[in-house]
Amino acid sequence: MKRSLFGTDGVRGVANSELTPQLAFELGRAGAYILAKGKPSPLIVVGKDTRISGDMLEAALIAGICSVGGKVLRAGVVPTPGVACLTRHFEADGGAVISASHNPVEYNGIKFFDSKGFKLPDEIEDRIEEAMKLENFPVPTGKGVGYIEEIGNAVEIYGNFLKSTVDMDLKGMRIALDCANGAVYRAAPRVLEELGAEVMVINNCPTGDNINVKCGSTHPDIIREFTVKNKADAGLSFDGDADRLIAVDEQGQILTGDHIMAVCGIFMKEEGRLTKDTVVTTVMSNMGLDIALKEAGCNIVKTKVGDRYVLEEMLKKGYTFGGEQSGHVIFLEHNTTGDGLLTALQLLKVMRKTGKPLSELGSVMKLMPQVLLNARVKNKDALWKNGAVVRKVEEAEKRLAGRGRVLVRPSGTEPLVRVMVEGEDERELKEIARHLVDIMERELN
């Protein structure tokens, strides 16, 4: 079936306009019905980030779950990976997160986890979407109606889990944090302080409308300036729902998800913990990551864009480590999804175990120049059916043959075609990318 609701990371849209309370109710009802697998009263964990529309959508989603007899464990504001952790902790039938991750405050989203804390595969999301059309949902009454229980210590449970993944303390380390005024604003300072670090925090005062606003992982210059100014050993910047991490070393150099995978992947190989000596990443990862991993004797496997596809490849082939350039990193030996705070702890663990500063560790990978542009189009589905666009892309690929690459892909959630050009000469890359965007906006509108 053609997917009309679920994108690469759940259902997203402008809250109260595209993602309405009615839609949230229908998603809650259908989601609980499918995740229940025939049980009359499924147990579902529900969490959210700090955006103002979260309360509205939470109420509607929970109402949908309860309307089919579901019992809800309400976690409140907690990182997305925290919901995955809590779903496993309480042996629930599933979890649901209300968040739009790194997107602006007017957006929100809903995504589900299965009973093991994994994001749902396409076929299960398709079943939920189909179930939304049903007219014969269970309509329990009396004692059969679902209800809510609060998880009063959700952050504590999640924090204890995170601390259990590292066999060390952080005494003597100065850590700078940018919490993006998002879901990690309580968990990150608490966990790092409990491990003994001296913590300096910015953007941890959410007001409902300031999530991701000129802060967090999409604005890394903020944590870079803060880290250098405060002479921290490392800077850690999260996105709104804290499933990704961008780091900064003590000299102010930004470490992307690719850098983090290089540092942690090589360290895991040296410790004998990198399954099949393989790192799984996406086609968007920088060529510098390929070079660094191969020089260290590691293999690299590429998937299409989206951490869910990285995870699917890991599960299918038995790999345990992978992620994305954006900072989604999956340590499958510990958690079932990208987890910014867990990733931070693993990165700090490498620093502690090796005794090396982050600048030295990060230098193992050299970034190749990349130019990323978006073509705003009305008909992204016609991308590879348009002869003029196809010819222009082929010309760009031939021009860079042996020196770089071109990656063109439609956005999963927006009316955009994303263009990435990578190579040695940034000026040439910008010229190629601009020409590609121009022809796409002309031909596909």
C-alpha angles and dihedrals in degrees: 000000000000108000112232102166113028118067130180091298110027128283116329137173146123105311116248090008108054099002098046130179088250091056091046090052091050091048091050093050096045094039094053091044093054096039090050091068090206098319113135095222114028120192113231128182113214125195136164145189126243102271116127096242091058095089093052095048093041091056092050095044092049091047089056092049093048092047090069093044098269122154113221127211102200112209098178117205108003134137117271092248087050089064089052089051093047092048089059093040094056094036089235125174091240148331136235129203126199105206144111093209111212096358124113120278096260089066127075136170146195126219133168137221126205124234092278094052097256124136111253119264119239094261093057092047087050089054090051090050091049091047090056087070094055120111098193103069116153109270105198120189135191112006091359095071115102125246143192133253121186121231098217095184102039094131091048093051091048092045093051089051091052093050090051090063094066128057097206146063128239099224113153094021122119111211127188118205134196107191095184089229083277145119096304096057093110102028101051100053091040097051095045093046091048088054089055103257124142101239129202115187137195131178096023099125105091117195098177094256103054101066110132091355105147090326143079132046094327090060103045095164088074095061091039093059092042093049095050094043092053095040091235123174090229140359122219122197123187134190126236097282095028098235091126138049135203114188136200127206125225091267094054099258113147117234114204125199087272091058091047092050090049093051097043096037094054091045091050090050091052089051092048092244100112104100111230086351086272135138118196118211140148135267088258094067116114119260086235089071091055091052095047094048095046092050088054092051095255128136123227128208122193129211134177117280117290132073089240089065091048088053093047090054091047092052094044096050101030098250119149106195134055147108150153138290088245091068102266101137123175122206097185092187086068113021139014099229143028108299120186096193094045089049089051091053092049091050091049088048090059089051092049097044096046097037089224126133116247091247090062093045093048093050089075087086127054116201118233112216113266129186117202121190134165125222110208106217139165097216110040090156089069092058098111094033094064111092096203092053093046092050093050092051091049090050090052091049092051091048091055097037109144092002104064146327146252124224121187123178139157116247114253094220110020137054090258141112111213117218122196122181120183131185146101104293113059093192091056091045092054091050093051094045093049092051091050093050092047094054093045093052090048097045102035100047 
